[in-house]
Amino acid sequence: MSDTATHPHERKVYYPPQQAVQSARISGMDAYRALCAEAEADYTGFWARMARENLQWQHPFTHALDDSQAPFYKWFDDGRLNVSFNCLDVHVQAGKGDKTAIVFETDDGAVTRVSYAELLDKVGRFANALKSLGVNKGDRVVIYMPMSVEGVVAMQACARIGATHSVVFGGFSAQSLRDRIEDAGAVLVITADEQRRGGKSLPLKAIV
């Protein structure tokens, strides 16, 4: 007999520390319910406001939703932005370059902290490396890497130059990796020599 108890109708409420509440973008349940009500009343207008207030656009959109060919919807289709810029540059330009962007713990417990400014520098250099290899906007790139700071850099660098990235789990076999490369029509595979997991060294580059 199992000792596991199930509670299908359990309703637990966890109250965050006051400091977390004060620094949160949504200050409480009343504010959350107000946002929900706004979205339900006018979801197109709601998401247009969110996009204008929270993202920086290279070319602002003029309409939020094109539903003329429903169920194939297009959001912000005449707008243009850079995802990587919104993830990194905006924080550095706001004077938060020294703030921690990533806290990464390796398999052996070592901890690395990377600031927004450091991450932006790494991403910029990697993006230039991708362009020097002939990767262009619209190309597909497969990322076959361990969980690491470098994996994040690779994803951000692809976004920065407009390339689509596909992350393939590092435990997949050579055949599974090949299938995904061919399905995506990838022009490049980004990998590492190995990954460490559970105290073991698992090859990556050799599989590629």
C-alpha positions in Angstrom: 0.0 0.0 0.0 1.3 3.4 -0.9 1.8 6.1 1.8 1.1 8.8 -0.7 -1.9 11.0 0.0 -3.7 12.9 -2.7 -5.7 16.1 -2.2 -7.5 16.9 -5.5 -9.3 19.9 -4.0 -6.4 21.2 -1.9 -6.2 25.0 -1.8 -3.0 26.3 -0.1 -2.1 29.9 -0.1 1.5 30.9 0.2 2.2 34.5 1.2 5.5 36.0 -0.1 7.7 38.2 2.0 6.8 41.8 2.0 10.0 42.8 0.3 9.2 40.5 -2.6 5.7 42.0 -2.8 7.1 45.6 -2.9 9.5 44.8 -5.7 7.0 42.6 -7.8 5.5 43.9 -11.0 2.1 42.8 -9.8 1.7 44.0 -6.2 -1.0 41.6 -5.1 -4.2 39.7 -5.9 -6.2 42.9 -6.4 -3.8 44.1 -9.1 -3.7 40.6 -10.7 -7.5 40.5 -10.9 -7.6 43.9 -12.4 -5.2 42.8 -15.1 -7.3 39.7 -15.8 -10.5 41.8 -16.0 -8.8 44.2 -18.5 -7.6 41.3 -20.6 -11.0 39.7 -20.7 -12.7 42.9 -21.6 -10.4 43.8 -24.5 -7.6 41.2 -25.0 -6.3 42.9 -28.2 -6.0 46.3 -26.5 -4.5 44.6 -23.4 -1.7 42.9 -25.2 -1.1 46.0 -27.3 -0.5 48.0 -24.1 1.7 45.3 -22.7 3.8 45.2 -25.8 4.2 49.0 -26.0 5.0 49.4 -22.3 7.4 46.4 -21.8 9.2 46.0 -25.1 11.4 48.3 -27.2 10.5 48.3 -30.9 12.8 49.1 -33.8 9.7 49.6 -35.8 6.5 50.0 -33.7 3.5 48.0 -34.8 0.4 49.8 -35.9 -2.1 47.1 -35.1 -1.8 44.3 -32.5 -3.8 41.4 -34.1 -4.6 40.4 -37.6 -7.4 37.8 -37.5 -8.4 38.2 -41.1 -7.3 34.6 -41.9 -8.5 33.0 -38.6 -7.6 30.5 -37.2 -4.2 31.6 -38.5 -3.6 34.7 -36.4 -0.8 37.2 -36.6 0.2 39.4 -33.7 2.2 42.6 -34.2 3.0 41.5 -37.7 4.0 44.9 -39.0 6.3 45.6 -36.0 9.9 44.8 -35.7 12.1 44.2 -32.6 15.2 42.3 -31.5 14.5 39.8 -28.7 18.2 39.7 -27.6 18.2 43.5 -27.3 15.2 43.4 -25.1 16.7 40.7 -22.9 20.1 42.3 -22.5 20.7 45.8 -23.9 17.8 47.4 -22.2 19.1 46.5 -18.8 22.6 47.7 -19.5 21.3 50.9 -20.9 19.2 51.4 -17.8 22.3 51.3 -15.7 21.8 47.7 -14.5 24.8 46.2 -16.3 26.3 45.1 -13.0 23.2 43.2 -12.0 23.3 39.4 -12.1 21.7 38.0 -15.2 22.6 34.3 -14.7 23.5 32.2 -11.7 24.8 28.8 -12.9 25.8 25.8 -10.7 27.9 23.1 -12.3 27.6 19.4 -11.7 30.3 19.6 -9.0 28.6 22.5 -7.2 30.7 25.4 -8.4 28.7 28.6 -8.9 29.2 31.2 -11.6 27.5 34.5 -11.7 27.3 36.5 -15.0 26.2 40.1 -15.1 24.0 41.7 -17.8 27.1 43.6 -19.1 29.2 40.5 -19.2 26.5 38.5 -20.9 25.9 41.2 -23.5 29.6 41.1 -24.3 29.7 37.3 -24.7 26.6 37.3 -26.8 27.9 40.1 -29.1 31.1 38.3 -29.7 29.4 35.0 -30.4 26.9 36.7 -32.7 29.8 38.1 -34.7 31.4 34.6 -34.8 28.1 33.1 -36.2 28.0 35.8 -38.9 31.6 35.1 -39.8 30.6 31.5 -40.4 27.9 32.6 -42.8 24.9 32.3 -40.6 22.2 34.8 -41.7 18.8 36.0 -40.6 16.3 33.2 -41.1 18.8 30.4 -41.0 18.2 27.5 -38.5 20.9 26.5 -36.0 20.9 23.4 -33.8 22.3 23.8 -30.2 23.5 20.5 -28.8 25.1 21.6 -25.6 25.0 21.0 -21.8 23.2 23.2 -19.4 25.7 26.0 -19.2 26.2 29.8 -19.5 27.6 29.1 -23.0 24.3 27.5 -24.0 22.4 30.7 -23.0 25.0 32.7 -25.0 24.4 30.6 -28.0 20.6 31.0 -27.9 20.9 34.8 -27.4 23.4 35.1 -30.2 21.1 33.4 -32.6 18.2 35.6 -31.6 20.5 38.7 -32.0 21.2 38.0 -35.7 17.7 36.7 -36.5 18.6 33.0 -36.8 16.2 30.4 -35.4 17.7 28.1 -32.9 16.6 24.5 -32.0 17.8 23.1 -28.7 18.4 19.4 -28.8 18.7 17.5 -25.5 22.3 16.5 -24.8 21.3 12.9 -24.0 20.0 12.2 -27.5 21.8 9.7 -29.7 23.7 10.5 -32.9 20.7 9.3 -35.0 18.2 11.4 -33.0 20.4 14.4 -33.4 20.8 13.8 -37.2 17.0 13.5 -37.5 16.5 16.9 -35.9 19.2 18.6 -37.9 17.7 17.3 -41.1 14.1 18.2 -40.0 15.1 21.7 -39.1 17.3 22.2 -42.2 20.0 23.5 -39.9 23.0 25.2 -41.4 25.1 24.9 -38.2 25.4 22.8 -35.1 26.8 24.4 -31.9 28.1 21.9 -29.4 30.7 21.3 -26.7 33.3 18.6 -26.1 31.4 17.0 -23.3 28.9 17.5 -20.5 29.1 16.5 -16.9 26.0 15.0 -15.3 25.7 12.9 -12.1 29.5 12.8 -11.8 29.9 11.3 -15.2 31.4 12.7 -18.4 29.1 12.4 -21.4 30.5 13.1 -24.9 28.8 15.6 -27.2 31.2 16.6 -29.9 32.1 13.0 -30.7 28.4 12.3 -31.3 28.1 15.2 -33.7 
